[in-house]
């Protein structure tokens, strides 16, 4: 009964978040709806016993994709005054959604819906011998360790290749040369001025500079 209630709450917020993503005129509000959809999709995966997929949904989509969208929005010209006005207008809805999501988490944790023994009693598929994330981790880092490491090196190579292809040398750009900085003497790095009274450094003549 409690598992069904949590499922319907997650499904309702997931549908509402999806509608909000495609209907929101403010891109920041659309990203917030998208993050809400990802969290509720992860909750549904937890109810189905797919802890690994739920963890990937939160880490990849919420922790990487949504953050990337936020960085893109921060780099473009956005009228923050309009953004603040729209945020105040959606504040009651945001508080309501946060309250519902907190009630989902509290209801699921204290009722034991996300535990293996209680989830098995509710009829949800749970692998024998523990959660599936444990089995996936054991197989991934034992039988498939070399392919897993190879895929990591392939991604690292792709990242380095993208940096090299987009790197451009500019002759007018200033670069830090650590060797020159370390080898500088006191006379080269400091200029001692004898500033007369009631006069600033901008009013001094070149011959007055010592």
N, C-alpha and C positions, 0 to 999 in steps of 0.2 A: 504493500500500500504506500509506504513512504517512498520507495524507489519509483513508483509510478508518479507520485506527486512531484518529486525532484525532476523526473524526466519531462513532465509537461511544463514545468517552470522553465527548464533549460530550452525546450523546444520553442516555447512562446517568445522568450527573449532572443533566441536565435533568429526566428522569423522577423521579429520587430527590428533587430539590428540589421538584417539584410535589406529590409525595406528602407530603413534610415540611410543606409549607405548610398542607395541609388536615388533617393529623393532629397537628401540634404543639399542645400545650395552652398553652404559653407564647407570647404574641404576639411577643415579641422574637425568639425562636427561629424563629417562622414568617416574620418579615421577613428574617432571615438566609437562610433557605431560598429565599425569593423572589428576593433579590439574586443568589444562586447560580444560580437558574434563568435570570434575565435575562442574566447573563454567558455562560452556556453557549448560550443561544439566539443571542446575538450572535456567538459562535464558529461556530455552524452557518451563520449568514448570511454570515460571512466565507468559509467554505469554499465556499459557493454562488456567490461572486463579488459579493454584494450588500453592498459596504462601507458604502454610505450608510445602508441599513436597520440594519446592525450598529451604526453610530455613533449613530443615533437611538435604538436600544434602550438603549444605555449611557447616553446623555445624558438622555433623557426619563424612562425607567422607573427606572433606577438613580439618576440624579442628581436627579430631581424627585419621582417617585411614592414611591419607597422612603424618601427623606428626609422627605417629608410624613408618611408613616405613623409614622416615628420621632418626629417632633415631636408628633404626636397622642398617642403613647404616653407621652411625657415630660410631657404636661399632665394626665394622669389619675393616679389614686392607684395606685401599683404598689409592692408589697412587694419592695424591692431585696434583702433577705436571701434570700428564696425565689428571686429571679432569679439571685443569685450561686451558690446551690446547684445550680440546674438548669444553669447555665453550666459549672460544674465537671464535672457529670455528662456533658455533651455535648462536653467538651474533646477526648477522643481522636478522636471522629468529626469534629470541626472540623479538627483537625490533619491527619487523613487526607484530607479534602476539599481543604484548601489544598494539600497535597502533590500531589494528582492534578491540580488546576487549574494549578499551577506547571509540572508536567510537560507538560501540554497546551501551554502557552504556549512553553516551551523547545523542545519537539519540533516545534511548528509553525513557529517562527521559524528555528531552525537547519536545518531540512529544506527551507525555502523554500516551504512549502505556501501561504503567504499572498502570495507574489510573483506578479506577473502572468504572467511567462514560465513559471515552474514550475507554476503553477496551470493554465495552458493545456496544458502537457504532460500533466497528469493527467486532462484531459478535462473540466474544469469550465468553464462558460460565462463568458468574459471579453469585453467589448466591444472592438471593433477601435479601436486608437489610444489605449489607456490604460484605467484603471479607470473604472467607471461613476460613481464619486463625482466625478471630474474633469469628466465630461460634464454631470452634473446641476448642479454648481456653475457651469459656464460658461453653461448655458442659464438657470439660475435668476437669475443676476445680469446677464444681457444681455437676452434676449428677454422674460423675465417679471419684470423688475425692478419695474415699477410695481405689478403685482398682489401681488408679495411685500411691498413696502412698505405697500400698502393693507391687507393682512392684518395686518401688524404694528400699524398704527394702530387697526384694529378691536379687536385684543386689548388694546391700551393703553386704548381707550375703555371696554371691558368691565371692566378692572381699576379704572379711576377710578370708574366707575358703582357697582361693588360697594363701594368704600370710602365713597362718598357716601351710599349707601343704608343702610349699617350704622353710619354715624357718628351719635352721639348727644351732644348738649350737656348737661352736668350743671352745675347752678349751684354745687354744693359742691366742684367739682374745682378744684385749684390749677393755674394755667398760668404759664408763663414769659413775662414781658414784658421784652424786651431793652431797650427804650427807658428804662423805669424803672430797670433795673439800671445802665445806663450813666450816667444822670443823677444817681445817688445821690452825696451828699457824704460826706466822712469822718465827720462828726458823726452822720449817719443810719445809717451802716453799721457803726460801731464803738462799743462801750461800754467805757469804762475804769473798772475797779473797783479801789478801794484796799482790799484784803482784809486785815483784821487778822491778827495772828499767832495760830496755834492755832485758827483759825476758818475754816470753809468758806464758799463763796458762798451755800449754802443757808441758813446761819444768820444771814446779814446781814439787817438791817431795810431797808425801802424807803427811808427817809431817809438811810441810809448809802451808798446807791448814788450815785456821782457820774457 
